[in-house]
Amino acid sequence: MGGDKGTVCVTGGTGFIGSWLIKRLLQEGYSVRTTVRADPENKKDLSFLTSLPGAAEMLKILSADLNDPNSFDAAIEGSKAVLHVATPMSFDGKESLEAVTERSTSGALGILKACLRSKTVKRVVYTSSAATVIYNGQEMDMMDESFCTDVDFVTQKLNPQTHPYIISKTFTERAVLEFGTQHGLDVVTVNPGSVVGPFICPKFPRSVRSSLALVLGNRSEYGFLLNMPMVHVDDVARAHIFLLEYPDVKGRYNCASNTISLDKLAEFLRGKYPEFPIPSPESLAEIKDIKLPGVSSKKLLGIAMADKPSRALILYGDGLARFIHPSHAHLHSLASTANCGFLSLPNAPPSESEDDRTVREFAVLVDAFETLNKNGQFSSEVKSQKSSLIPTMSERFMGMKAAILSNNSGLQSFGEKLGFNVLNLNGLFGNSNTPPVSSIDNLASKLLSLLGFQEGKIKESNQFDLVILHVGSGENLSANSGNDVEFLNALLGAIMSIAKPGTEIGSRLLLSLVMSYGSVSKADEPGLSILSTKYEKNPNLSALFPNQSYTMRGESQRNDVRQYGPVLFAQYQYAVTRNDMVETFSFEEFKECSGNLTIPADRLLHEIAFKLWKAPKYGA
């Protein structure tokens, strides 16, 4: 057993965070040893771990218990790092505060001693909590890592059921950091807010259940939502991996993305899903609890961003989504590691040529549809509009330098009006309409060089911030067949072989694969509908599936949304984008398993521009 990146140990592998972290580590090429409590009768079903991609070759499950710290020796021996996620949980009062704190602290210190004995462990990442930061009675809007929870405040002001978790985490975090300093062991801590999101573990995570209290009617947990910092489980896993890999880290790292209040959450749910019985403002006004501060993740984000913007490449398969086949392995590989979803388009005009459709849909993707479109039709007046009257990409997106490569003359002309630097795709192949297979690698290198990526390095200066490669159906760019998806599949594979996870280029390249269906008709609606039937057997849960967001623009309803035949997209950047449960690049898989669901197509470029530091925060 051996992953490309070496072996790491994850304690508490059957839990919410631990299991998701294992999933991520396997995807990143690590071999993982994880620990679970002993199960002499083999009654535990661990298939949710053993069935993970790569688990058969790179995952080993061992028994260990915090009550016996020496039991972790076998899992730690030979590991390059330990991610200590396991923690005692006691919210039911069955175990005393003292017992929980002793088990947590002595277990963690025993694990650190095993790390010293191993002679191989270079770093320990301990999963702490924002609860060790925010409970101190200080009236602050935001708290960073310099703030610490006051145990006296906890015992005097908080619900006794929360005492074992908060106090044991507080004492354990202090102990592991002190031990690291005293013994020269590299120890850092992650302090996540309340963790939400999907889960693969069989047990319903407490934090997820609490976040759904308004939906589930758990009034006893409403106080938990009064003002709670939250974070997605995939962001927590990525934070662990980043702190495992980044060379210069020290101390504590808060990890929380949003703080939402109970009344704002209820207002959002009532407005978005009126069919769901969300409590009234009057009933929620009775809920009283301590007002909590937000949690600043500036320290973590500061080193993760490294003060350098991304550079973006969009591979746009125009009308090619219908031709994706199981044999297109690179497309499916990208989908399995990327953030996937649908881009919704407006309806097509009653009569439209293929060239007009190509330009219209591209105009939507770059949020220039209103510039081009007039009363739903394309007129010669609009088409002949002088480029000086149209805001350029540079003017719209803070000096963005953008290029488009296409063989479509209409798209080239429109791109010029928008301020794109227009390049002829065939020109990169020496005017050959059908490039040899060897040219695919050259094209991949040329595309990356336009963004300042060359010979595995990142140049300080780059010709473009954004490059869009447009390939239309019927261009016959593949040397092997008339199917242009073959060309994109080969090109994607060549790009990913250069921009591998963990490389310099991989950390700065924001790669998007965008595949549309081209011309669609009402006959496509049944099979390509983006309206969800995921929870049709439970109408109450269907209200939670947030597909309606793509029908809005700001606070206004969009009047023209096509509910079928969307654009499929997958977006990936190492240690930046969040992946979901998608395994293949297909409409059915995206609808069932994608985490991004559906967004309006005209928002895509804004999201990309934000990651390039060329736009305010998406949605702001």
Secondary structure, DSSP 8 states (H G I E B T S, - for coil): ---TT-EEEEESTTSHHHHHHHHHHHHTT-EEEEEE---TT-----HHHHTSTTHHHHEEEEE-BTTBGGGGHHHHTT-SEEEE-------SSSS-HHHHHHHHHHHHHHHHHHHHHHS---EEEEE--THHHH-S----SEE-TT----HHHHHHHS-GGGHHHHHHHHHHHHHHHHHHHHHT--EEEEEE-EEES---SSS--HHHHHHTHHHHT-GGGGGGGSEEEEEEHHHHHHHHHHHHH-SS--EEEEE--EEEEHHHHHHHHHHH-TTS----HHHHTT-------EE--HHHHHHHHTT---EEEEEEEET-GGG--TT-HHHHHHHHHSEEEEEE-----SS--HHHHHHHHHHHHTT-HHHH-BTTB--HHHHT--GGGS--HHHHTTT--EEEEES-HHHHHHHHHTT-EEEETGGGGTT-SS--HHHHHHHHHHHHHHTTEETTEE-SS-S-SEEEEEEETT----SS-S-HHHHHHHHHHHHHHHS-TTSHHHHHEEEEEEE---S--GGGTTTSB-S--TTTT-HHHHTTS-GGGGGEETTEE-S----BS-EEEEEE-TTTS---S--SSSHHHHHHH-SS-EEEGGGHHHHHHHHTTSSSSTT-
